Amino acid sequence: MNQSPFRVAIILIVALAGILFAAPNFLPQQVRDSLPGWLPQPGLVLGLDLQGGSHLLLEVDRAGIVAQRLSDVRRDARNVLANQNGIGNLITTDEANNAIYIELTDPTQKEQAISVLQGIQNTINNSMFSAGVGVNELAFGERPDGRLSITLTPDGITQRMSSLVAQSIEVIRSRIDELGTTEPTIQRQGDTRVLVQVPGFGDSTRLKNIVSQTARLTFHMVYPGLTADQAEAQGLPAGTIIVPSQDGGRELLFEDVALGGESLVDAQPSYDAQRAIPVVSFRFDTRGAITFGEITSRNVGQRFAIVLDNTVITAPVIQQPITGGSGQISGNFTTASANDLAVLLRAGALPASLNVIEERTVDASLGADSIQAGFTAGVVASVLVVTFMVIAYGLWGVFANVSLVLNIILIFAALSTLGATLTLPGIAGIVLTIGMAVDANVLIYERMREEQRAGRTPLQAINAGFERAWGTIVDSHLTQLVAAIVLYFMGSGPVQGFAVTLGLGILTSLFTSYTVTSYQVNLWYKRVRPKELKIQHFRFIPDGTKIPFMKISRYVIALSIVMSVISVGAAYFKGFNLGIDFVGGTAIEVQHQGGPADAGRVRELLSGLELGEIQVQGFGTPEDLLIRVQAQEGGQSADQIAVQQVQDALAGDNYEVRRTEAVSGTVSGELAWTGTIAVIIALVCILIYIWFRFEWQFALAAVTTTSHDIIMTIGLFSITGLEFNLSSIAAVLTLVGLSLNETVVVSDRIRENLVKYRKMPLPELIDLSINQTIVRTSLTQFTVLLALVPLVLFGGEALRSFTIAMTFGSLVGMYSSVIVNGPILINFGLKQKTDEELTSKKEKTTDGASV
C-alpha cells in the first residue's frame, strides 16, 4: 500500500496522456484542425465497414509474367542470333516448362550461338544491401536432340514478381491519387499481392478498372498488304503477331514495339469537335517526340496501330509526318472512360497484370448503421457492467469502474497513436474488453475477502489481495494475449482489427486493474482507516458453498463425451453453412426501399439468370436480404458480370445494393487453411506457457478442456446452421482465451492448495479449490455475458454469428473449467507433493534466483 511518488507520477502521466490522445476522436473536425500538431494525426481511422468504401486484394498474374518474359527472351534471342550475327534459327516456346528451344539451321555455329546467347542473361537484385549480388533469371542448356534451351529459373521468376509488386504499388498509388480520394491504404502482402482499401469510394467497379488495368500502351506498325485472316491461313510472316481490335476484328502487326507508352509525359481527356466524339490527347517527351516524328515520316500512307493491353484501340493511316510530339487516341470512348484512360496513362502502366482475387464494397449508409449498432451495443454493455459492479461491490465497484473507464480511454488513445483502423469487429473487441477488464478487479477483491476471513487486518488483507492475485491475473491475461497475437498474424482485415483492440485491451487492463485500482484504494484507506472491509454486497453463490463436483464428475464427463460426439458427428455428416470467406463466390446485401423485402420474389427474379446456385435469405431487418452467388467459371471478370446482372434484375423492384463481397477460390482455400493453423498454433503456444508456469498435467488438462470447448462451439455452428466465416475463427480463438482464463484461475488455486493442504485427498482438494473460486467465476462470467448479450441484440447482423458463438463459448468455457478440468487433472496423474519434493523444488528455485 506504499505508493511511491514515481508510481503516482506514472499513473497521472499515463491517464493525462490517454485523455489528450483519445479526446480528439470525439471532437468536431473544425476543432480537431485547430489542435496542436503533436497530437496524433489523423487519429483513429474508421474501417471500411464503418464509413463505407472499397477493398481489393490484387495478385500478380504469374502465368502472364512468365508468358511475357518468354516472349521477351524469344525476341532477344532472335535479335542477337539472326539480326546481329546472321545465325539462322527456328525458335519454339514451351510454356509448360518455362523455356524456349532454339534449333540452328547450321549446327556448326552452335558454339558461336551459345556464346552470343549468354549476353542476354539478366541478373535480378531486389536488395539494396547486396549490391552486385543477384539471381540469374535465365538458365542455358542443350537438349538431347541438339536444340539449345533457355529456361526461366524459379528464383528468377520469384524475384521478378517481388520486384513487379513493388513497382505496381507506386503505380496504383499514383492512379488513386489522381482520383482525389483521401487516406487510401495500399499495402504489400507477401511477394505477389497488393491490398488496396479506399474509404468513401463506393464505385468498386470503377476502382477495380482503374487499379487493376495494366494500361500498357504500345505503338506498332500494321503489316501491309495482308489481313490477319490471310496470315493465319498461310502462316504468319516472321516477326508478326495477330492482336484483337476494340471493334471486334483483328489486326496483323509487327511484333517489335515501334514506340512505348513510357515516353508519354501527359494524357488528357479531350473532345474532337469535327467527329463529335470524346478522345484522349497525349504528348511525348523529347526523345519520344523525335522517335514518333521519324516513324511517321518514314511510313506516310501506312497504318499505325495504338495498342492498349493487347487490344488495338485504333489503327489510322499516317497522312503526314507528325513532328510536334503529340497526338490523339480515338475509340469507342464515353466521357467517363476517356477520363479514366487519361488517368491510367498519366500514372503509367502497371509492370504486370494484376488479378482481383478478393473484392469487398460497403455502402456509406451501411457503414453509418454499423457505427450506430456498435455504439448502441457499447453503451448498453458499459451501463450494464458499470451498474452491476456498483450493485455487487458498492464503493469498491466504483474503484473498478474508474479503472474500467480509464482502460477504454487508453485503448482509444493507443489506437489513435498507432494510427490503427477501427472496424466493427474492433468495436466488438472493445465491448468484450469491458466485460473481461473487471475480471482482474474481481480476482483482487475476492482474494481480499478470503484473507480477511482468514483473520488478517484490513491493511494486511488489501496488501495480500493485490500481491497474491497478481500472478493469476498475469497468467490469465497472457493466455488471452496469445490468442490475440495469433489472430493478428494469421487473420486479415476485420479479424486483425478485432485482434488489435482485444490485445490492447488486455495490456491496458493489466495496468489499470492493478496499478490504478491500488492507487484509489490507497487514497481511500488513508482517509477512512476502516476496521473492517465491506467489499462485496451481492453474490450469486454464498460463501462456504461445498458443492461435490468430483462426485458428479463421471456423469459430467459422460455428458461431455456424448455432446462432443454429437458435435463431431454433425460437423462430419451435416457440415457447415460456410460463408463466402471459405467457399468463394459473391455475397450481395440488398435493402428494399419502401417496405419489407420479398425473398420469394427475389428468387423468382434471379432464377432465369443462369448463374448457378443462388441463395436468398433474410438478413437483419425485414427490409434486408443477403444474396449468395456461387463462383463463376470465368473467374473474377465473370463474377463481376454476375453481380451486375443481379443488380440489373433487382433495380426495377427498388432494391438498393448496400454491400458486396467477392472472394476467389484461391483466397477462400487459404483462409480455411490459415484459420485451422491459427487455432493449432494458439493451442500449442498456450500449452507451452502453462507447462512452463505450472506443471505438465495442468498444461495437458488446459488444452484438453479448451479443445472440448472448441469442439462444442464448432458443433453449435453445424447444428444451428449459423454462418461459419472468418469472424467465426476469431470467435473460436477468443473463446480459447476466455476458457483458459477460467481454467488458469482454478488451476492456480489448485496448485496453491497442493502446497497448503498436503494431507488432503486430491478429489477433496480439487472440490475445495473450485468452491473457493466459484464466487469469482460466477461474477466474472456474468459481467462477460453483460457485455456479450448487447452485442448479440444490438451489434447488427454482420456480427450475429460471431457474438452468438462467443456467448455460447463463454458458457461452455465456464462449465468445462469448473467441472471438467478437475477430473482430467486426476486422470493425467496429478499427485500430492511430498515434503521432500517441495523442499527440493524450493531449493532449486532459491539457487536459480541466487544465480
SULLINKA-V368220 format. One record per residue. N is the residue number from 0. OMEGA is omega in whole degrees, 0 to 359 (* if undefined). NEAR is the number of other C-alpha atoms within 10 Angstrom. Layout:
# SULLINKA-V368220
n->[N;N]
omega->[OMEGA;OMEGA]
near->[NEAR;NEAR]
This chain:
# SULLINKA-V368220
n->[0;1;2;3;4;5;6;7;8;9;10;11;12;13;14;15;16;17;18;19;20;21;22;23;24;25;26;27;28;29;30;31;32;33;34;35;36;37;38;39;40;41;42;43;44;45;46;47;48;49;50;51;52;53;54;55;56;57;58;59;60;61;62;63;64;65;66;67;68;69;70;71;72;73;74;75;76;77;78;79;80;81;82;83;84;85;86;87;88;89;90;91;92;93;94;95;96;97;98;99;100;101;102;103;104;105;106;107;108;109;110;111;112;113;114;115;116;117;118;119;120;121;122;123;124;125;126;127;128;129;130;131;132;133;134;135;136;137;138;139;140;141;142;143;144;145;146;147;148;149;150;151;152;153;154;155;156;157;158;159;160;161;162;163;164;165;166;167;168;169;170;171;172;173;174;175;176;177;178;179;180;181;182;183;184;185;186;187;188;189;190;191;192;193;194;195;196;197;198;199;200;201;202;203;204;205;206;207;208;209;210;211;212;213;214;215;216;217;218;219;220;221;222;223;224;225;226;227;228;229;230;231;232;233;234;235;236;237;238;239;240;241;242;243;244;245;246;247;248;249;250;251;252;253;254;255;256;257;258;259;260;261;262;263;264;265;266;267;268;269;270;271;272;273;274;275;276;277;278;279;280;281;282;283;284;285;286;287;288;289;290;291;292;293;294;295;296;297;298;299;300;301;302;303;304;305;306;307;308;309;310;311;312;313;314;315;316;317;318;319;320;321;322;323;324;325;326;327;328;329;330;331;332;333;334;335;336;337;338;339;340;341;342;343;344;345;346;347;348;349;350;351;352;353;354;355;356;357;358;359;360;361;362;363;364;365;366;367;368;369;370;371;372;373;374;375;376;377;378;379;380;381;382;383;384;385;386;387;388;389;390;391;392;393;394;395;396;397;398;399;400;401;402;403;404;405;406;407;408;409;410;411;412;413;414;415;416;417;418;419;420;421;422;423;424;425;426;427;428;429;430;431;432;433;434;435;436;437;438;439;440;441;442;443;444;445;446;447;448;449;450;451;452;453;454;455;456;457;458;459;460;461;462;463;464;465;466;467;468;469;470;471;472;473;474;475;476;477;478;479;480;481;482;483;484;485;486;487;488;489;490;491;492;493;494;495;496;497;498;499;500;501;502;503;504;505;506;507;508;509;510;511;512;513;514;515;516;517;518;519;520;521;522;523;524;525;526;527;528;529;530;531;532;533;534;535;536;537;538;539;540;541;542;543;544;545;546;547;548;549;550;551;552;553;554;555;556;557;558;559;560;561;562;563;564;565;566;567;568;569;570;571;572;573;574;575;576;577;578;579;580;581;582;583;584;585;586;587;588;589;590;591;592;593;594;595;596;597;598;599;600;601;602;603;604;605;606;607;608;609;610;611;612;613;614;615;616;617;618;619;620;621;622;623;624;625;626;627;628;629;630;631;632;633;634;635;636;637;638;639;640;641;642;643;644;645;646;647;648;649;650;651;652;653;654;655;656;657;658;659;660;661;662;663;664;665;666;667;668;669;670;671;672;673;674;675;676;677;678;679;680;681;682;683;684;685;686;687;688;689;690;691;692;693;694;695;696;697;698;699;700;701;702;703;704;705;706;707;708;709;710;711;712;713;714;715;716;717;718;719;720;721;722;723;724;725;726;727;728;729;730;731;732;733;734;735;736;737;738;739;740;741;742;743;744;745;746;747;748;749;750;751;752;753;754;755;756;757;758;759;760;761;762;763;764;765;766;767;768;769;770;771;772;773;774;775;776;777;778;779;780;781;782;783;784;785;786;787;788;789;790;791;792;793;794;795;796;797;798;799;800;801;802;803;804;805;806;807;808;809;810;811;812;813;814;815;816;817;818;819;820;821;822;823;824;825;826;827;828;829;830;831;832;833;834;835;836;837;838;839;840;841;842;843;844;845;846;847;848;849;850]
omega->[177;182;179;177;180;179;179;180;179;181;182;181;180;180;181;179;179;180;181;184;182;187;182;181;183;180;176;184;181;176;180;181;182;181;179;183;183;174;184;177;1;182;182;180;178;178;182;182;179;179;181;180;184;181;178;170;186;179;178;181;183;181;179;179;180;181;180;180;177;178;179;180;178;179;179;180;179;181;183;181;188;188;185;186;176;179;181;184;172;186;174;182;176;184;180;181;178;186;167;181;185;176;183;176;177;183;181;180;185;183;178;180;179;182;183;179;179;182;180;177;181;178;183;180;181;185;178;183;181;182;179;180;181;182;176;183;186;173;183;180;179;182;179;181;177;179;175;180;172;186;172;181;178;179;179;178;180;180;179;179;179;179;181;177;179;178;182;181;181;179;180;180;179;181;181;177;178;181;177;179;182;174;174;176;179;186;174;175;182;184;190;188;177;177;179;175;182;179;175;179;189;181;185;180;179;179;181;179;180;188;190;180;184;180;176;183;177;179;182;170;176;180;186;170;182;177;180;180;179;180;180;181;185;179;183;172;181;176;179;178;175;184;177;179;186;181;178;179;178;180;176;186;168;184;183;179;180;181;183;180;179;179;179;175;180;175;184;174;183;182;178;185;182;181;178;180;172;177;175;178;181;179;180;169;185;181;180;180;178;180;180;179;180;181;182;178;182;191;177;182;178;179;184;187;172;188;177;179;175;174;179;179;178;180;183;174;179;183;182;178;179;187;182;179;179;180;182;172;179;180;179;185;162;178;181;183;176;178;180;178;177;177;181;183;178;182;180;182;170;180;180;177;178;178;176;181;175;184;179;179;180;177;182;180;177;176;178;177;180;177;180;179;179;179;180;180;180;180;181;180;181;180;181;183;181;180;181;181;178;179;186;189;177;181;178;174;176;176;180;181;176;177;181;179;178;178;180;178;181;177;179;178;180;178;180;181;180;185;184;180;178;179;178;173;175;174;177;177;178;179;178;177;178;180;185;186;181;182;181;178;177;177;181;183;180;177;177;180;178;181;179;178;179;174;181;177;178;180;178;180;179;180;181;180;180;185;185;178;187;180;179;179;181;180;184;180;182;178;176;180;177;179;180;180;179;177;183;185;182;183;178;173;184;179;176;177;177;182;181;182;179;180;178;178;178;182;179;178;177;181;188;186;181;187;184;179;180;178;179;180;180;179;180;184;180;181;190;185;184;175;178;179;175;190;188;179;183;176;178;183;183;173;178;178;180;178;183;184;185;180;179;187;182;179;179;179;179;179;180;179;180;181;178;178;178;180;180;179;179;180;183;187;182;181;186;171;187;178;181;181;188;182;183;181;184;174;182;176;182;179;180;181;175;177;180;178;180;182;180;179;180;177;180;180;185;186;183;183;180;179;183;183;177;178;177;182;176;185;179;184;179;181;187;175;174;181;177;179;182;178;182;184;183;179;188;181;178;177;180;178;179;178;180;178;179;180;181;182;184;185;182;180;175;173;181;179;182;182;172;175;177;183;180;178;179;182;182;178;179;180;178;181;181;177;178;180;181;180;181;180;180;181;180;180;180;176;181;183;182;176;181;184;182;175;188;178;179;181;181;179;179;180;179;179;178;176;176;180;179;180;181;181;177;175;177;179;182;186;184;182;174;180;179;183;183;178;178;176;177;179;181;181;179;179;171;178;180;181;180;176;178;183;182;180;179;181;179;178;177;179;179;182;176;177;187;183;187;181;185;176;187;178;179;180;179;176;180;182;181;181;178;184;188;175;178;182;182;180;180;181;180;179;176;178;177;178;185;184;175;176;178;186;189;186;179;184;182;181;190;183;179;185;176;179;179;181;178;182;179;177;178;179;177;180;184;181;184;191;187;187;183;179;179;177;180;181;177;172;176;183;175;178;175;179;181;180;179;179;179;180;180;179;178;179;180;179;180;181;182;178;*]
near->[15;9;12;8;9;9;14;13;11;12;17;13;12;14;17;14;16;22;16;15;23;25;16;22;19;9;11;9;10;8;9;18;13;8;12;9;9;7;16;21;19;14;23;23;20;17;23;28;27;24;22;25;24;27;26;26;23;24;22;23;16;18;12;13;18;18;16;13;18;21;14;12;20;19;16;15;23;22;15;18;20;13;12;10;13;11;19;17;18;11;16;13;17;13;13;6;9;18;23;21;21;22;17;19;12;10;14;9;12;16;10;12;22;16;9;14;19;15;11;13;14;13;15;19;18;15;11;8;8;9;9;10;13;15;18;18;22;21;14;15;12;13;10;6;7;14;17;20;21;24;19;20;17;14;14;20;21;17;21;23;22;19;18;19;26;18;15;26;20;14;21;23;16;17;22;21;15;15;13;8;12;12;13;18;12;18;14;17;13;10;17;20;24;22;18;24;21;23;25;20;23;21;13;19;14;13;21;19;13;19;25;20;20;22;24;20;24;21;21;21;22;23;21;11;7;14;16;18;15;12;16;14;9;8;9;16;13;8;11;16;18;19;17;16;19;16;12;8;11;16;20;26;24;20;17;14;13;15;19;15;20;16;19;22;16;17;23;19;20;19;17;13;9;6;8;8;15;22;26;24;19;20;18;21;15;14;12;20;20;15;18;23;18;14;19;20;16;12;16;15;13;17;20;22;24;25;24;22;14;17;19;25;20;20;21;15;15;17;13;13;15;18;16;13;18;18;15;18;20;20;17;13;15;12;14;12;16;23;18;22;23;22;23;27;24;21;22;25;23;22;19;23;23;23;20;24;20;24;23;22;28;27;24;21;14;19;24;15;16;25;21;16;21;27;19;18;24;24;14;18;25;21;12;17;24;22;15;18;24;19;17;17;20;18;18;24;25;18;22;30;24;17;26;28;14;23;29;23;21;26;25;26;24;22;22;25;18;14;15;18;21;24;27;27;28;22;24;26;22;27;30;26;26;28;24;25;28;26;26;25;30;24;24;27;24;19;24;26;19;16;19;20;11;10;10;16;16;20;19;14;23;24;18;19;22;24;14;14;22;17;13;21;23;14;19;24;25;21;24;24;23;22;28;28;18;22;27;22;13;18;23;14;16;22;25;24;25;29;27;24;29;31;26;22;27;24;18;22;30;19;16;27;27;20;18;25;22;23;19;16;16;16;12;14;16;10;9;8;11;13;9;12;17;13;16;19;14;15;14;12;14;10;12;10;13;12;13;15;21;19;13;12;17;13;11;18;17;11;12;17;13;12;16;20;15;16;21;18;15;19;18;12;9;12;15;21;17;17;20;24;25;23;21;25;23;27;24;21;23;22;22;18;13;9;11;13;21;17;18;10;13;20;15;10;14;19;13;10;13;9;19;13;11;16;15;20;16;15;17;13;12;13;18;24;24;20;22;22;23;19;23;20;11;10;15;20;13;14;22;17;13;20;20;13;15;20;17;12;16;19;12;8;15;14;22;16;22;19;24;21;22;27;25;23;19;13;17;22;15;13;21;17;12;16;25;13;14;23;21;15;16;22;23;13;15;24;21;14;16;22;16;11;14;15;12;18;18;26;22;19;24;31;21;19;25;25;17;20;28;24;20;23;27;23;24;20;23;24;18;11;15;19;18;21;23;23;24;25;23;29;24;23;27;26;27;29;27;27;30;29;27;25;26;24;25;25;28;20;18;24;17;12;18;21;14;11;14;15;12;13;12;21;17;14;23;29;20;21;23;26;22;21;19;23;20;25;23;15;22;23;20;17;23;27;23;24;29;26;18;22;31;20;16;19;27;22;17;15;21;19;20;25;26;22;22;29;23;17;26;25;19;21;29;23;17;25;27;24;20;25;25;30;21;20;23;15;10;13;10;16;13;19;14;13;11;9;11;13;12;12;12;12;12;12;11;11;10;9;8;7;5]
